[in-house]
Amino acid sequence: MHLATAAVFAGLSWTLPAGWQSLPAPPPLRCPGPSALVAASGATVVMVGATDDVTPRDVARLPPRPAHFRLAGERELECLGQGSALAWREHGRALTAWVRGGDARRGAVEALLDSVVVQRVPPPPPPAGWDTAFSGTADAIRVPPGWSVRALRVQRGVARPRALYRLTSRDARVVLRVREHRRGRPSAAFPAGRAPLVFDARGRAGLSFRGYRISFRVLARAGASARDLDWAQVSARSAGFSWIGRE
């Protein structure tokens, strides 16, 4: 397949098949669509966009990006009319692909979707005014307003695994637990690098650096508010850790 240059918009990019073009705006829809890249070839229209009005829990419920996109059979879609829809999560974002008239160009559509590159979007910083809690020599985490926090002030001499922080919402329905585990290699549970934390459907995330491994867990009781659940993840993503002075 001959490929043209990639088009970039809203943190997404893809490579257009030969004969395809990017449209400046989505086609007429029956309801508002996501902020999207739009491409068209004849009667086939493909839109790929980020869904912004979803909670982190909703994102975690979506399937991860497949190794290869497979176009489903067409059906009646609320916004698009007759077409196909695919949804997945990637880098903490909820993505949707809407395809109209794709049956005749299935191969080109699937190749186009496979070429989509989703850029990492940094998580929002904690709002100004959040307090900071400290652990050890140089670890820190931001604390949502009204939340209580227990921190391991002195790490030296405390064996791993060890609890670094425990943050609790005002109504005690949401808890953020941060633990340091025994040293080891990066893994799926403790990915290396500085990428934003990605929580799974059970409220778990992790990171590793220089052999140090940290886990985060958001625990929720019945009646927990969506705001507090979001704040727990914002707080977790604000956490900073240093190898300086660490045993």
Legacy VTK file of the C-alpha trace (Angstrom):
# vtk DataFile Version 3.0
C-alpha trace
ASCII
DATASET POLYDATA
POINTS 247 float
0.000 0.000 0.000
1.318 3.427 -0.886
1.330 5.682 2.142
1.093 9.440 2.382
2.353 11.664 5.151
0.775 11.460 8.590
-1.766 13.968 9.834
-1.627 15.097 13.465
-4.409 16.441 15.680
-5.323 16.265 19.380
-2.375 14.029 20.284
-3.201 11.486 17.563
-1.503 10.788 14.260
-1.853 8.243 11.490
-0.639 7.423 7.996
-3.186 7.903 5.219
-3.550 5.196 2.561
-3.068 6.365 -1.020
-6.129 8.164 -2.337
-7.359 9.114 1.133
-7.526 12.646 2.489
-7.947 14.352 5.841
-11.133 16.344 6.249
-11.114 19.616 8.200
-14.279 18.658 10.103
-16.356 15.551 10.814
-19.278 14.720 8.533
-22.772 15.683 9.715
-23.601 13.739 12.868
-26.781 13.127 14.823
-25.011 14.020 18.073
-21.661 15.615 19.049
-18.696 13.415 18.260
-15.296 13.239 20.001
-12.424 15.542 19.161
-11.092 13.551 16.272
-8.904 12.928 13.297
-11.129 12.496 10.252
-10.154 10.810 6.996
-12.221 9.970 3.935
-11.957 7.989 0.729
-15.037 8.097 -1.406
-17.998 6.948 0.668
-15.788 5.683 3.514
-15.250 7.958 6.505
-13.097 7.097 9.524
-13.046 9.150 12.703
-10.727 8.449 15.627
-11.116 10.577 18.726
-10.466 10.850 22.421
-13.448 10.707 24.738
-12.920 13.333 27.417
-16.010 12.985 29.648
-15.067 9.626 31.166
-13.679 8.795 34.594
-10.460 6.838 35.181
-12.623 3.882 36.224
-14.443 4.015 32.876
-11.109 4.067 31.028
-9.904 1.006 32.940
-12.993 -0.952 31.840
-12.170 -0.514 28.148
-10.090 -3.207 26.425
-6.446 -2.382 25.683
-5.401 -1.627 22.119
-5.403 -4.825 20.038
-2.343 -5.995 18.132
-4.418 -5.628 14.946
-7.733 -3.857 14.493
-10.578 -5.935 13.047
-13.496 -4.017 11.618
-16.819 -5.251 12.971
-19.934 -5.575 10.845
-21.978 -2.450 10.318
-24.916 -1.637 12.549
-27.049 1.372 13.385
-24.978 3.810 15.440
-26.550 6.604 17.426
-24.391 9.368 16.005
-23.103 8.012 12.719
-26.040 6.158 11.230
-25.091 2.858 9.601
-21.471 1.998 10.432
-18.971 0.319 12.751
-17.459 1.394 16.073
-14.367 0.305 17.986
-13.340 1.438 21.477
-10.095 0.879 23.378
-7.772 2.432 25.951
-4.193 3.531 25.403
-1.851 5.601 27.579
-4.690 6.292 29.970
-6.950 7.683 27.250
-10.333 6.441 26.050
-10.305 6.174 22.238
-13.123 5.507 19.799
-13.025 4.804 16.068
-16.202 5.355 14.048
-16.274 3.970 10.512
-18.965 4.641 7.931
-19.014 2.674 4.687
-15.982 0.614 5.636
-17.065 -2.789 4.356
-15.919 -2.004 0.798
-12.487 -0.856 1.987
-11.969 -3.097 4.981
-8.261 -3.682 4.346
-7.463 0.013 3.961
-9.512 0.947 7.018
-7.834 -1.661 9.225
-4.371 -0.613 7.986
-5.216 3.011 8.730
-6.355 2.144 12.265
-3.224 0.040 12.838
-1.118 3.067 11.885
-2.694 5.329 14.530
-0.139 6.658 17.015
-1.526 7.841 20.343
0.689 10.321 22.101
0.979 10.300 25.867
-0.929 13.157 27.452
0.563 14.295 30.774
-1.947 14.046 33.633
-3.159 17.330 35.093
-1.117 18.642 38.016
-2.747 18.824 41.437
-4.675 22.080 41.940
-2.864 24.863 43.742
-3.314 24.704 47.478
-2.951 20.942 47.946
-0.670 20.127 50.888
2.478 18.035 50.477
3.396 15.017 52.609
6.949 13.702 52.823
8.537 10.313 53.399
12.195 9.529 53.895
14.854 11.864 52.518
13.230 13.154 49.336
9.906 11.388 48.631
6.786 13.555 48.410
3.102 13.344 47.483
0.344 15.941 47.196
-2.679 15.548 49.479
-6.230 16.496 48.384
-7.961 19.071 50.586
-9.729 17.602 53.586
-7.923 14.271 53.287
-5.858 12.768 56.110
-2.446 11.247 55.486
-0.095 8.920 57.299
3.485 8.906 55.988
6.551 6.832 56.806
8.732 9.699 57.960
11.917 7.650 58.489
12.491 4.858 55.988
15.905 3.749 57.225
15.691 0.463 59.085
12.134 -0.355 57.921
12.142 -3.542 55.854
10.410 -3.823 52.497
7.599 -4.222 51.680
6.756 -1.047 53.597
3.892 1.426 53.516
5.055 4.871 52.438
1.710 6.676 52.479
-1.920 6.095 53.318
-4.277 8.877 52.257
-7.938 8.804 53.285
-10.795 10.929 52.007
-12.836 13.082 54.368
-15.692 10.541 54.477
-13.263 7.581 54.696
-14.795 5.976 51.598
-11.651 6.295 49.437
-8.133 5.295 50.441
-4.916 5.662 48.462
-2.228 3.257 49.598
1.385 3.638 48.428
3.824 0.827 49.190
7.466 0.126 48.406
8.263 -3.500 47.578
11.435 -5.544 47.541
13.906 -4.464 44.915
13.730 -6.228 41.572
13.524 -5.918 37.834
10.820 -3.944 36.011
7.713 -5.962 35.202
4.151 -5.524 33.987
3.149 -4.589 37.542
6.158 -2.278 37.955
6.927 -0.717 34.554
10.092 1.302 34.202
10.282 4.855 32.997
8.613 8.170 33.660
5.320 7.486 31.876
2.142 8.606 33.666
0.661 5.963 35.944
-2.030 3.815 34.366
-4.527 2.259 36.785
-6.281 -1.011 36.039
-9.933 -1.803 36.738
-9.058 -2.785 40.323
-7.422 0.561 41.066
-3.834 -0.700 40.902
-0.768 0.908 39.341
2.981 0.670 39.765
6.375 1.975 38.726
10.033 1.121 39.077
13.303 3.067 38.991
16.873 1.937 39.645
15.529 -1.387 40.916
13.146 0.261 43.395
9.508 -0.770 42.962
6.457 1.208 44.108
2.791 0.186 44.028
-0.362 2.309 44.257
-3.814 1.042 45.186
-7.060 3.006 45.275
-9.570 1.355 47.596
-13.213 2.427 47.524
-16.179 1.680 49.756
-19.813 1.827 48.714
-20.915 5.396 48.127
-17.460 6.677 47.181
-17.727 9.837 45.087
-16.330 10.085 41.567
-14.489 13.248 42.609
-12.638 11.486 45.427
-11.750 8.565 43.146
-10.326 11.012 40.613
-8.478 12.923 43.328
-6.859 9.698 44.531
-5.362 9.111 41.086
-4.285 12.746 40.727
-2.539 12.450 44.100
-0.858 9.172 43.093
0.442 10.719 39.878
1.888 13.632 41.844
4.125 11.332 43.914
7.864 11.753 43.521
10.565 9.343 44.666
14.336 9.606 44.909
17.094 7.039 45.163
19.155 9.484 47.259
19.399 8.231 50.830
17.372 5.123 50.018
18.656 1.879 51.485
LINES 1 248
247 0 1 2 3 4 5 6 7 8 9 10 11 12 13 14 15 16 17 18 19 20 21 22 23 24 25 26 27 28 29 30 31 32 33 34 35 36 37 38 39 40 41 42 43 44 45 46 47 48 49 50 51 52 53 54 55 56 57 58 59 60 61 62 63 64 65 66 67 68 69 70 71 72 73 74 75 76 77 78 79 80 81 82 83 84 85 86 87 88 89 90 91 92 93 94 95 96 97 98 99 100 101 102 103 104 105 106 107 108 109 110 111 112 113 114 115 116 117 118 119 120 121 122 123 124 125 126 127 128 129 130 131 132 133 134 135 136 137 138 139 140 141 142 143 144 145 146 147 148 149 150 151 152 153 154 155 156 157 158 159 160 161 162 163 164 165 166 167 168 169 170 171 172 173 174 175 176 177 178 179 180 181 182 183 184 185 186 187 188 189 190 191 192 193 194 195 196 197 198 199 200 201 202 203 204 205 206 207 208 209 210 211 212 213 214 215 216 217 218 219 220 221 222 223 224 225 226 227 228 229 230 231 232 233 234 235 236 237 238 239 240 241 242 243 244 245 246
